[in-house]
Amino acid sequence: METDLDDPWKEFARRLLLDAAALRGLSTARQLADVLAEQGIVIAPRTLARRISRGSFDAGFFLLFLQALGVSEIAFQGQQSADVEIQKKLRPRKR
């Protein structure tokens, strides 16, 4: 039986979301849910964690999530490799 992460493109999308979150300094499902809530999207942290860990989200969710994280550009560098650019104004402040 094939799982969602057996599809390399789903795994690639999942990694892009996690990389974008890491660039913002976000690492927990609660933090990610809070960012989405700021955009008016209410999702339980547990549900969000499951979706991301499985890679089971649609294209609309993927784009909404990237927009909420302030992703301004995705530069593909060959098959399933990319850099994510975050808008400077949304980067976490250094303390």
CNS distance restraints for C-alpha pairs under 8 A (distance, minus, plus):
assign (resid   2 and name CA) (resid   6 and name CA) 6.04 0.50 0.50
assign (resid   3 and name CA) (resid   7 and name CA) 7.57 0.50 0.50
assign (resid   4 and name CA) (resid  10 and name CA) 6.78 0.50 0.50
assign (resid   4 and name CA) (resid  11 and name CA) 7.95 0.50 0.50
assign (resid   4 and name CA) (resid  54 and name CA) 6.06 0.50 0.50
assign (resid   4 and name CA) (resid  55 and name CA) 6.22 0.50 0.50
assign (resid   4 and name CA) (resid  56 and name CA) 6.60 0.50 0.50
assign (resid   5 and name CA) (resid  10 and name CA) 6.08 0.50 0.50
assign (resid   5 and name CA) (resid  11 and name CA) 5.37 0.50 0.50
assign (resid   5 and name CA) (resid  54 and name CA) 6.33 0.50 0.50
assign (resid   5 and name CA) (resid  55 and name CA) 6.38 0.50 0.50
assign (resid   6 and name CA) (resid  10 and name CA) 7.99 0.50 0.50
assign (resid   6 and name CA) (resid  11 and name CA) 7.68 0.50 0.50
assign (resid   7 and name CA) (resid  11 and name CA) 6.55 0.50 0.50
assign (resid   8 and name CA) (resid  12 and name CA) 6.09 0.50 0.50
assign (resid   9 and name CA) (resid  13 and name CA) 6.19 0.50 0.50
assign (resid   9 and name CA) (resid  80 and name CA) 7.17 0.50 0.50
assign (resid  10 and name CA) (resid  14 and name CA) 6.16 0.50 0.50
assign (resid  10 and name CA) (resid  55 and name CA) 5.57 0.50 0.50
assign (resid  10 and name CA) (resid  56 and name CA) 7.68 0.50 0.50
assign (resid  11 and name CA) (resid  15 and name CA) 6.14 0.50 0.50
assign (resid  11 and name CA) (resid  55 and name CA) 6.22 0.50 0.50
assign (resid  12 and name CA) (resid  16 and name CA) 6.23 0.50 0.50
assign (resid  12 and name CA) (resid  80 and name CA) 6.03 0.50 0.50
assign (resid  12 and name CA) (resid  81 and name CA) 7.81 0.50 0.50
assign (resid  13 and name CA) (resid  17 and name CA) 6.39 0.50 0.50
assign (resid  13 and name CA) (resid  55 and name CA) 7.28 0.50 0.50
assign (resid  13 and name CA) (resid  62 and name CA) 7.68 0.50 0.50
assign (resid  14 and name CA) (resid  18 and name CA) 6.34 0.50 0.50
assign (resid  14 and name CA) (resid  52 and name CA) 6.09 0.50 0.50
assign (resid  14 and name CA) (resid  53 and name CA) 7.44 0.50 0.50
assign (resid  14 and name CA) (resid  55 and name CA) 5.35 0.50 0.50
assign (resid  15 and name CA) (resid  19 and name CA) 5.97 0.50 0.50
assign (resid  16 and name CA) (resid  20 and name CA) 6.10 0.50 0.50
assign (resid  16 and name CA) (resid  82 and name CA) 7.81 0.50 0.50
assign (resid  16 and name CA) (resid  84 and name CA) 7.32 0.50 0.50
assign (resid  17 and name CA) (resid  21 and name CA) 6.19 0.50 0.50
assign (resid  17 and name CA) (resid  62 and name CA) 7.52 0.50 0.50
assign (resid  17 and name CA) (resid  65 and name CA) 7.45 0.50 0.50
assign (resid  17 and name CA) (resid  66 and name CA) 6.74 0.50 0.50
assign (resid  18 and name CA) (resid  22 and name CA) 6.09 0.50 0.50
assign (resid  19 and name CA) (resid  23 and name CA) 6.25 0.50 0.50
assign (resid  19 and name CA) (resid  84 and name CA) 7.40 0.50 0.50
assign (resid  20 and name CA) (resid  24 and name CA) 6.65 0.50 0.50
assign (resid  20 and name CA) (resid  66 and name CA) 7.14 0.50 0.50
assign (resid  20 and name CA) (resid  69 and name CA) 6.78 0.50 0.50
assign (resid  20 and name CA) (resid  71 and name CA) 7.02 0.50 0.50
assign (resid  20 and name CA) (resid  84 and name CA) 6.32 0.50 0.50
assign (resid  20 and name CA) (resid  85 and name CA) 7.93 0.50 0.50
assign (resid  20 and name CA) (resid  86 and name CA) 7.35 0.50 0.50
assign (resid  21 and name CA) (resid  25 and name CA) 6.43 0.50 0.50
assign (resid  21 and name CA) (resid  26 and name CA) 5.11 0.50 0.50
assign (resid  21 and name CA) (resid  27 and name CA) 6.75 0.50 0.50
assign (resid  21 and name CA) (resid  32 and name CA) 7.44 0.50 0.50
assign (resid  21 and name CA) (resid  69 and name CA) 6.66 0.50 0.50
assign (resid  22 and name CA) (resid  26 and name CA) 5.26 0.50 0.50
assign (resid  22 and name CA) (resid  27 and name CA) 6.20 0.50 0.50
assign (resid  23 and name CA) (resid  86 and name CA) 7.40 0.50 0.50
assign (resid  23 and name CA) (resid  91 and name CA) 7.43 0.50 0.50
assign (resid  24 and name CA) (resid  69 and name CA) 7.16 0.50 0.50
assign (resid  24 and name CA) (resid  86 and name CA) 7.94 0.50 0.50
assign (resid  24 and name CA) (resid  90 and name CA) 7.56 0.50 0.50
assign (resid  24 and name CA) (resid  91 and name CA) 5.47 0.50 0.50
assign (resid  24 and name CA) (resid  92 and name CA) 5.67 0.50 0.50
assign (resid  25 and name CA) (resid  92 and name CA) 6.59 0.50 0.50
assign (resid  26 and name CA) (resid  31 and name CA) 5.99 0.50 0.50
assign (resid  26 and name CA) (resid  32 and name CA) 6.59 0.50 0.50
assign (resid  27 and name CA) (resid  31 and name CA) 6.92 0.50 0.50
assign (resid  27 and name CA) (resid  32 and name CA) 7.52 0.50 0.50
assign (resid  28 and name CA) (resid  32 and name CA) 6.41 0.50 0.50
assign (resid  29 and name CA) (resid  33 and name CA) 5.99 0.50 0.50
assign (resid  29 and name CA) (resid  45 and name CA) 4.88 0.50 0.50
assign (resid  29 and name CA) (resid  46 and name CA) 6.90 0.50 0.50
assign (resid  29 and name CA) (resid  48 and name CA) 6.46 0.50 0.50
assign (resid  29 and name CA) (resid  49 and name CA) 5.53 0.50 0.50
assign (resid  30 and name CA) (resid  34 and name CA) 6.17 0.50 0.50
assign (resid  30 and name CA) (resid  45 and name CA) 5.04 0.50 0.50
assign (resid  31 and name CA) (resid  35 and name CA) 6.45 0.50 0.50
assign (resid  32 and name CA) (resid  36 and name CA) 6.45 0.50 0.50
assign (resid  32 and name CA) (resid  45 and name CA) 7.53 0.50 0.50
assign (resid  33 and name CA) (resid  37 and name CA) 6.07 0.50 0.50
assign (resid  33 and name CA) (resid  42 and name CA) 7.18 0.50 0.50
assign (resid  33 and name CA) (resid  43 and name CA) 6.14 0.50 0.50
assign (resid  33 and name CA) (resid  44 and name CA) 6.72 0.50 0.50
assign (resid  33 and name CA) (resid  45 and name CA) 5.51 0.50 0.50
assign (resid  33 and name CA) (resid  48 and name CA) 7.02 0.50 0.50
assign (resid  34 and name CA) (resid  38 and name CA) 6.34 0.50 0.50
assign (resid  35 and name CA) (resid  39 and name CA) 6.95 0.50 0.50
assign (resid  35 and name CA) (resid  68 and name CA) 6.50 0.50 0.50
assign (resid  35 and name CA) (resid  69 and name CA) 7.15 0.50 0.50
assign (resid  36 and name CA) (resid  40 and name CA) 6.59 0.50 0.50
assign (resid  36 and name CA) (resid  41 and name CA) 5.18 0.50 0.50
assign (resid  36 and name CA) (resid  42 and name CA) 6.67 0.50 0.50
assign (resid  36 and name CA) (resid  43 and name CA) 7.66 0.50 0.50
assign (resid  36 and name CA) (resid  65 and name CA) 6.97 0.50 0.50
assign (resid  36 and name CA) (resid  68 and name CA) 6.21 0.50 0.50
assign (resid  37 and name CA) (resid  41 and name CA) 4.78 0.50 0.50
assign (resid  37 and name CA) (resid  42 and name CA) 5.07 0.50 0.50
assign (resid  37 and name CA) (resid  43 and name CA) 7.49 0.50 0.50
assign (resid  39 and name CA) (resid  68 and name CA) 6.56 0.50 0.50
assign (resid  43 and name CA) (resid  47 and name CA) 6.77 0.50 0.50
assign (resid  43 and name CA) (resid  48 and name CA) 6.48 0.50 0.50
assign (resid  44 and name CA) (resid  48 and name CA) 6.20 0.50 0.50
assign (resid  45 and name CA) (resid  49 and name CA) 6.03 0.50 0.50
assign (resid  46 and name CA) (resid  50 and name CA) 6.30 0.50 0.50
assign (resid  47 and name CA) (resid  51 and name CA) 6.25 0.50 0.50
assign (resid  48 and name CA) (resid  52 and name CA) 6.20 0.50 0.50
assign (resid  49 and name CA) (resid  53 and name CA) 5.97 0.50 0.50
assign (resid  50 and name CA) (resid  54 and name CA) 6.07 0.50 0.50
assign (resid  51 and name CA) (resid  55 and name CA) 5.78 0.50 0.50
assign (resid  51 and name CA) (resid  56 and name CA) 5.03 0.50 0.50
assign (resid  51 and name CA) (resid  57 and name CA) 6.08 0.50 0.50
assign (resid  52 and name CA) (resid  56 and name CA) 6.59 0.50 0.50
assign (resid  52 and name CA) (resid  57 and name CA) 7.32 0.50 0.50
assign (resid  57 and name CA) (resid  61 and name CA) 6.13 0.50 0.50
assign (resid  57 and name CA) (resid  62 and name CA) 6.70 0.50 0.50
assign (resid  58 and name CA) (resid  62 and name CA) 6.30 0.50 0.50
assign (resid  59 and name CA) (resid  63 and name CA) 6.17 0.50 0.50
assign (resid  60 and name CA) (resid  64 and name CA) 6.07 0.50 0.50
assign (resid  61 and name CA) (resid  65 and name CA) 5.92 0.50 0.50
assign (resid  62 and name CA) (resid  66 and name CA) 6.28 0.50 0.50
assign (resid  63 and name CA) (resid  67 and name CA) 6.09 0.50 0.50
assign (resid  64 and name CA) (resid  68 and name CA) 6.07 0.50 0.50
assign (resid  65 and name CA) (resid  69 and name CA) 6.27 0.50 0.50
assign (resid  66 and name CA) (resid  70 and name CA) 6.35 0.50 0.50
assign (resid  66 and name CA) (resid  71 and name CA) 5.32 0.50 0.50
assign (resid  67 and name CA) (resid  71 and name CA) 5.54 0.50 0.50
assign (resid  67 and name CA) (resid  72 and name CA) 7.53 0.50 0.50
assign (resid  69 and name CA) (resid  86 and name CA) 7.51 0.50 0.50
assign (resid  69 and name CA) (resid  90 and name CA) 7.55 0.50 0.50
assign (resid  70 and name CA) (resid  86 and name CA) 5.41 0.50 0.50
assign (resid  70 and name CA) (resid  87 and name CA) 5.48 0.50 0.50
assign (resid  70 and name CA) (resid  90 and name CA) 5.97 0.50 0.50
assign (resid  71 and name CA) (resid  84 and name CA) 6.75 0.50 0.50
assign (resid  71 and name CA) (resid  85 and name CA) 5.70 0.50 0.50
assign (resid  71 and name CA) (resid  86 and name CA) 4.40 0.50 0.50
assign (resid  71 and name CA) (resid  87 and name CA) 6.11 0.50 0.50
assign (resid  72 and name CA) (resid  84 and name CA) 7.88 0.50 0.50
assign (resid  72 and name CA) (resid  85 and name CA) 5.75 0.50 0.50
assign (resid  72 and name CA) (resid  86 and name CA) 5.58 0.50 0.50
assign (resid  72 and name CA) (resid  87 and name CA) 5.70 0.50 0.50
assign (resid  73 and name CA) (resid  84 and name CA) 6.04 0.50 0.50
assign (resid  73 and name CA) (resid  85 and name CA) 5.06 0.50 0.50
assign (resid  73 and name CA) (resid  86 and name CA) 7.18 0.50 0.50
assign (resid  74 and name CA) (resid  82 and name CA) 6.44 0.50 0.50
assign (resid  74 and name CA) (resid  83 and name CA) 5.81 0.50 0.50
assign (resid  74 and name CA) (resid  84 and name CA) 4.75 0.50 0.50
assign (resid  74 and name CA) (resid  85 and name CA) 6.27 0.50 0.50
assign (resid  75 and name CA) (resid  82 and name CA) 5.29 0.50 0.50
assign (resid  75 and name CA) (resid  83 and name CA) 5.27 0.50 0.50
assign (resid  75 and name CA) (resid  84 and name CA) 6.57 0.50 0.50
assign (resid  76 and name CA) (resid  80 and name CA) 7.47 0.50 0.50
assign (resid  76 and name CA) (resid  81 and name CA) 5.85 0.50 0.50
assign (resid  76 and name CA) (resid  82 and name CA) 4.19 0.50 0.50
assign (resid  76 and name CA) (resid  83 and name CA) 6.65 0.50 0.50
assign (resid  77 and name CA) (resid  81 and name CA) 5.21 0.50 0.50
assign (resid  77 and name CA) (resid  82 and name CA) 5.22 0.50 0.50
assign (resid  77 and name CA) (resid  83 and name CA) 7.62 0.50 0.50
assign (resid  78 and name CA) (resid  82 and name CA) 7.60 0.50 0.50
assign (resid  86 and name CA) (resid  90 and name CA) 7.13 0.50 0.50
assign (resid  86 and name CA) (resid  91 and name CA) 6.90 0.50 0.50
assign (resid  87 and name CA) (resid  91 and name CA) 6.81 0.50 0.50
